Amino acid sequence: MERRFRIDLTKIEGDGEFHCPSCGITISPDDYSGLTYSILDVKTKADGRVEEVIVQCGRCGSIISLDGFDAFQDLGCPDSHFGIEAYQFSSGS
């Protein structure tokens, strides 16, 4: 059975890392190894701003939807977290 979770990034502390709600592995935007998570989809708004990123945990396979990007973009943070800048214009909402 596939496990799905939703994490609001505005509700976590730190600089974007969080624990998989199922297995507890730390998922960090600074980890570019491709071992702890993979990006499945990036949903954008009509203006190209990121709305939601869907990742899969590399350990247990859980699907995790990340939202709350508006708060980061309002602060002027770049879309470099989770390596999503390459996806920004390739997916539509």
N, CA, C and O atoms as a DFTB+ gen file, in Angstrom:
372 C
 N C O
     1  1       0.842      -1.181       0.000
     2  2       0.000       0.000       0.000
     3  2       0.891       1.251       0.000
     4  3       1.786       1.393       0.833
     5  1       0.630       2.129      -0.932
     6  2       1.412       3.358      -1.046
     7  2       1.009       4.337       0.053
     8  3      -0.175       4.569       0.298
     9  1       2.016       4.902       0.704
    10  2       1.762       5.876       1.768
    11  2       1.974       7.277       1.218
    12  3       2.988       7.557       0.579
    13  1       1.003       8.163       1.473
    14  2       1.067       9.549       1.003
    15  2       0.960      10.488       2.189
    16  3       0.185      10.263       3.119
    17  1       1.762      11.552       2.134
    18  2       1.777      12.547       3.199
    19  2       1.845      13.936       2.582
    20  3       2.233      14.093       1.424
    21  1       1.468      14.940       3.361
    22  2       1.572      16.340       2.943
    23  2       2.322      17.087       4.035
    24  3       2.001      16.966       5.217
    25  1       3.319      17.857       3.632
    26  2       4.096      18.661       4.572
    27  2       4.042      20.110       4.132
    28  3       4.344      20.437       2.985
    29  1       3.655      20.973       5.057
    30  2       3.641      22.418       4.823
    31  2       4.995      22.951       5.277
    32  3       5.304      22.938       6.468
    33  1       5.792      23.414       4.338
    34  2       7.146      23.876       4.649
    35  2       7.167      25.087       5.579
    36  3       8.189      25.353       6.212
    37  1       6.077      25.814       5.671
    38  2       6.037      26.964       6.587
    39  2       5.926      26.512       8.041
    40  3       6.116      27.312       8.957
    41  1       5.617      25.231       8.253
    42  2       5.434      24.715       9.609
    43  2       6.657      23.971      10.149
    44  3       6.631      23.474      11.275
    45  1       7.725      23.892       9.356
    46  2       8.923      23.204       9.829
    47  2      10.000      24.229      10.153
    48  3      10.013      25.332       9.606
    49  1      10.899      23.850      11.046
    50  2      12.007      24.723      11.410
    51  2      13.238      24.351      10.594
    52  3      13.328      23.251      10.049
    53  1      14.174      25.272      10.517
    54  2      15.409      25.002       9.798
    55  2      15.365      25.553       8.393
    56  3      14.573      26.444       8.085
    57  1      16.234      25.011       7.532
    58  2      16.314      25.530       6.172
    59  2      15.826      24.529       5.143
    60  3      16.471      24.318       4.116
    61  1      14.690      23.916       5.417
    62  2      14.043      23.079       4.421
    63  2      14.139      21.592       4.635
    64  3      13.462      20.834       3.941
    65  1      14.957      21.141       5.574
    66  2      15.033      19.696       5.774
    67  2      13.900      19.246       6.695
    68  3      13.433      19.996       7.552
    69  1      13.478      18.008       6.492
    70  2      12.390      17.436       7.288
    71  2      12.596      15.923       7.320
    72  3      13.414      15.381       6.578
    73  1      11.852      15.261       8.178
    74  2      11.934      13.803       8.296
    75  2      10.758      13.175       7.560
    76  3       9.637      13.681       7.620
    77  1      11.015      12.088       6.876
    78  2       9.938      11.350       6.240
    79  2       8.952      10.946       7.328
    80  3       9.353      10.349       8.327
    81  1       7.669      11.261       7.154
    82  2       6.676      10.922       8.177
    83  2       6.524       9.420       8.406
    84  3       5.997       9.008       9.439
    85  1       6.974       8.599       7.466
    86  2       6.824       7.162       7.603
    87  2       8.043       6.494       8.228
    88  3       7.912       5.767       9.213
    89  1       9.226       6.732       7.667
    90  2      10.413       6.004       8.134
    91  2      11.391       6.864       8.937
    92  3      12.278       6.325       9.598
    93  1      11.245       8.188       8.892
    94  2      12.078       9.065       9.706
    95  2      13.386       9.521       9.091
    96  3      14.116      10.287       9.720
    97  1      13.711       9.074       7.877
    98  2      14.956       9.511       7.253
    99  2      14.905      11.029       7.029
   100  3      13.849      11.582       6.723
   101  1      16.040      11.683       7.183
   102  2      16.105      13.121       6.955
   103  2      16.184      13.394       5.468
   104  3      17.059      12.880       4.771
   105  1      15.251      14.216       4.990
   106  2      15.223      14.636       3.590
   107  2      15.611      16.100       3.571
   108  3      14.956      16.934       4.197
   109  1      16.678      16.408       2.851
   110  2      17.238      17.752       2.854
   111  2      17.394      18.286       1.442
   112  3      17.797      17.551       0.541
   113  1      17.074      19.578       1.239
   114  2      17.300      20.169      -0.081
   115  2      18.783      20.259      -0.441
   116  3      19.126      20.470      -1.604
   117  1      19.662      20.102       0.550
   118  2      21.105      20.145       0.314
   119  2      21.670      18.794      -0.117
   120  3      22.848      18.703      -0.462
   121  1      20.850      17.749      -0.103
   122  2      21.291      16.412      -0.477
   123  2      21.028      16.198      -1.965
   124  3      19.879      16.041      -2.379
   125  1      22.077      16.191      -2.756
   126  2      21.953      16.011      -4.200
   127  2      22.318      14.597      -4.639
   128  3      22.494      14.341      -5.831
   129  1      22.433      13.673      -3.674
   130  2      22.867      12.310      -3.991
   131  2      21.835      11.520      -4.776
   132  3      22.186      10.601      -5.516
   133  1      20.559      11.873      -4.619
   134  2      19.507      11.099      -5.261
   135  2      19.161       9.831      -4.511
   136  3      18.354       9.030      -4.983
   137  1      19.768       9.635      -3.338
   138  2      19.520       8.421      -2.559
   139  2      18.392       8.577      -1.544
   140  3      17.644       7.628      -1.309
   141  1      18.258       9.749      -0.943
   142  2      17.259       9.915       0.110
   143  2      15.893      10.317      -0.414
   144  3      14.884      10.058       0.242
   145  1      15.836      10.941      -1.572
   146  2      14.547      11.298      -2.165
   147  2      14.726      11.508      -3.664
   148  3      15.835      11.708      -4.160
   149  1      13.600      11.454      -4.367
   150  2      13.597      11.819      -5.782
   151  2      12.388      12.708      -6.026
   152  3      11.345      12.543      -5.393
   153  1      12.535      13.644      -6.941
   154  2      11.449      14.550      -7.282
   155  2      10.573      13.865      -8.323
   156  3      11.051      13.463      -9.383
   157  1       9.289      13.737      -8.011
   158  2       8.352      13.113      -8.938
   159  2       7.639      14.143      -9.811
   160  3       7.396      13.902     -10.994
   161  1       7.303      15.297      -9.219
   162  2       6.554      16.298      -9.967
   163  2       6.712      17.658      -9.300
   164  3       6.907      17.756      -8.089
   165  1       6.624      18.696     -10.108
   166  2       6.632      20.070      -9.622
   167  2       5.437      20.758     -10.252
   168  3       5.321      20.829     -11.476
   169  1       4.557      21.261      -9.415
   170  2       3.384      21.981      -9.916
   171  2       3.634      23.476      -9.761
   172  3       4.068      23.950      -8.711
   173  1       3.349      24.202     -10.833
   174  2       3.580      25.637     -10.817
   175  2       2.279      26.392     -11.038
   176  3       1.299      25.858     -11.557
   177  1       2.306      27.646     -10.626
   178  2       1.182      28.542     -10.874
   179  2       1.330      29.113     -12.283
   180  3       2.348      28.901     -12.942
   181  1       0.316      29.831     -12.737
   182  2       0.329      30.404     -14.091
   183  2       1.517      31.336     -14.302
   184  3       2.016      31.465     -15.420
   185  1       1.978      31.993     -13.221
   186  2       3.101      32.927     -13.343
   187  2       4.456      32.235     -13.236
   188  3       5.494      32.897     -13.252
   189  1       4.454      30.902     -13.127
   190  2       5.701      30.145     -13.078
   191  2       6.241      29.898     -11.682
   192  3       7.238      29.194     -11.520
   193  1       5.599      30.467     -10.670
   194  2       6.074      30.233      -9.300
   195  2       5.676      28.831      -8.836
   196  3       4.609      28.323      -9.181
   197  1       6.551      28.228      -8.055
   198  2       6.319      26.870      -7.567
   199  2       5.170      26.867      -6.567
   200  3       5.113      27.686      -5.649
   201  1       4.257      25.921      -6.771
   202  2       3.117      25.769      -5.879
   203  2       3.272      24.533      -4.988
   204  3       2.981      24.573      -3.793
   205  1       3.731      23.441      -5.591
   206  2       3.845      22.174      -4.863
   207  2       4.944      21.330      -5.505
   208  3       5.109      21.321      -6.725
   209  1       5.687      20.626      -4.662
   210  2       6.685      19.675      -5.138
   211  2       6.335      18.322      -4.530
   212  3       6.080      18.216      -3.331
   213  1       6.327      17.298      -5.365
   214  2       6.023      15.952      -4.888
   215  2       7.301      15.134      -4.972
   216  3       7.893      14.979      -6.040
   217  1       7.714      14.611      -3.817
   218  2       8.935      13.808      -3.741
   219  2       8.601      12.409      -3.254
   220  3       7.552      12.171      -2.655
   221  1       9.516      11.490      -3.527
   222  2       9.371      10.122      -3.037
   223  2      10.560       9.805      -2.152
   224  3      11.709      10.026      -2.536
   225  1      10.281       9.289      -0.972
   226  2      11.332       8.902      -0.039
   227  2      12.132       7.752      -0.639
   228  3      11.562       6.777      -1.129
   229  1      13.451       7.874      -0.597
   230  2      14.321       6.848      -1.145
   231  2      14.428       5.608      -0.275
   232  3      14.852       4.555      -0.749
   233  1      14.053       5.717       0.981
   234  2      14.149       4.561       1.867
   235  2      12.865       3.731       1.851
   236  3      12.921       2.519       1.642
   237  1      11.710       4.364       2.068
   238  2      10.474       3.594       2.216
   239  2       9.502       3.747       1.049
   240  3       8.515       3.015       0.970
   241  1       9.770       4.689       0.142
   242  2       8.910       4.854      -1.022
   243  2       7.686       5.725      -0.813
   244  3       6.869       5.873      -1.722
   245  1       7.545       6.305       0.376
   246  2       6.402       7.171       0.630
   247  2       6.396       8.363      -0.319
   248  3       7.450       8.872      -0.700
   249  1       5.206       8.799      -0.694
   250  2       5.024       9.965      -1.549
   251  2       4.713      11.148      -0.633
   252  3       3.788      11.089       0.176
   253  1       5.487      12.214      -0.767
   254  2       5.352      13.372       0.119
   255  2       5.118      14.619      -0.718
   256  3       5.958      14.995      -1.536
   257  1       3.975      15.256      -0.511
   258  2       3.644      16.502      -1.195
   259  2       4.092      17.660      -0.318
   260  3       3.701      17.759       0.845
   261  1       4.907      18.524      -0.878
   262  2       5.423      19.683      -0.150
   263  2       4.722      20.936      -0.655
   264  3       4.689      21.201      -1.857
   265  1       4.162      21.706       0.277
   266  2       3.601      22.990      -0.117
   267  2       4.059      24.055       0.858
   268  3       4.791      23.760       1.803
   269  1       3.640      25.282       0.641
   270  2       4.094      26.391       1.467
   271  2       5.207      27.193       0.815
   272  3       5.871      27.988       1.480
   273  1       5.417      26.990      -0.487
   274  2       6.487      27.689      -1.196
   275  2       6.236      29.187      -1.320
   276  3       7.183      29.962      -1.451
   277  1       4.973      29.604      -1.280
   278  2       4.661      31.034      -1.391
   279  2       5.384      31.849      -0.328
   280  3       5.881      32.940      -0.606
   281  1       5.442      31.323       0.880
   282  2       6.097      32.048       1.974
   283  2       7.577      32.256       1.677
   284  3       8.120      33.320       1.975
   285  1       8.235      31.262       1.095
   286  2       9.652      31.383       0.779
   287  2       9.880      32.354      -0.365
   288  3      10.827      33.139      -0.338
   289  1       9.023      32.304      -1.362
   290  2       9.169      33.193      -2.504
   291  2       8.850      34.631      -2.123
   292  3       9.435      35.568      -2.666
   293  1       7.918      34.804      -1.184
   294  2       7.619      36.154      -0.702
   295  2       8.813      36.751       0.029
   296  3       8.962      37.971       0.094
   297  1       9.668      35.884       0.584
   298  2      10.875      36.341       1.273
   299  2      12.046      36.517       0.312
   300  3      13.131      36.926       0.724
   301  1      11.834      36.212      -0.959
   302  2      12.888      36.356      -1.959
   303  2      13.817      35.163      -2.041
   304  3      14.920      35.281      -2.574
   305  1      13.396      34.007      -1.523
   306  2      14.234      32.810      -1.588
   307  2      14.172      32.232      -2.997
   308  3      13.103      32.221      -3.608
   309  1      15.299      31.751      -3.525
   310  2      15.312      31.183      -4.871
   311  2      14.683      29.798      -4.899
   312  3      14.475      29.176      -3.857
   313  1      14.384      29.322      -6.103
   314  2      13.815      27.991      -6.289
   315  2      14.884      26.912      -6.314
   316  3      14.656      25.833      -6.862
   317  1      16.037      27.180      -5.735
   318  2      17.110      26.196      -5.754
   319  2      16.903      25.102      -4.721
   320  3      17.569      24.069      -4.793
   321  1      15.990      25.292      -3.749
   322  2      15.718      24.228      -2.792
   323  2      15.143      23.030      -3.518
   324  3      14.257      23.176      -4.361
   325  1      15.632      21.868      -3.203
   326  2      15.242      20.599      -3.798
   327  2      15.550      20.536      -5.283
   328  3      15.010      19.676      -5.978
   329  1      16.400      21.419      -5.792
   330  2      16.792      21.356      -7.191
   331  2      15.634      21.554      -8.142
   332  3      15.630      20.978      -9.230
   333  1      14.647      22.355      -7.761
   334  2      13.436      22.484      -8.564
   335  2      13.521      23.554      -9.630
   336  3      12.591      23.691     -10.425
   337  1      14.601      24.317      -9.678
   338  2      14.673      25.386     -10.680
   339  2      14.584      24.833     -12.101
   340  3      14.061      25.506     -12.990
   341  1      15.071      23.651     -12.323
   342  2      15.017      23.048     -13.655
   343  2      13.598      22.620     -14.020
   344  3      13.274      22.489     -15.200
   345  1      12.758      22.404     -13.021
   346  2      11.401      21.954     -13.244
   347  2      10.400      23.105     -13.317
   348  3       9.261      22.918     -13.744
   349  1      10.827      24.281     -12.903
   350  2       9.895      25.382     -12.686
   351  2       8.970      25.640     -13.868
   352  3       7.779      25.876     -13.664
   353  1       9.473      25.602     -15.083
   354  2       8.633      25.917     -16.222
   355  2       8.231      24.676     -17.012
   356  3       7.534      24.788     -18.021
   357  1       8.655      23.508     -16.573
   358  2       8.347      22.304     -17.334
   359  2       7.031      21.664     -16.929
   360  3       6.499      20.832     -17.665
   361  1       6.493      22.038     -15.766
   362  2       5.245      21.450     -15.291
   363  2       4.216      22.542     -15.123
   364  3       4.552      23.660     -14.732
   365  1       3.001      22.241     -15.406
   366  2       1.923      23.203     -15.218
   367  2       0.953      22.722     -14.177
   368  3       0.895      21.533     -13.863
   369  1       0.183      23.659     -13.634
   370  2      -0.806      23.229     -12.640
   371  2      -2.177      23.162     -13.242
   372  3      -3.138      22.819     -12.554
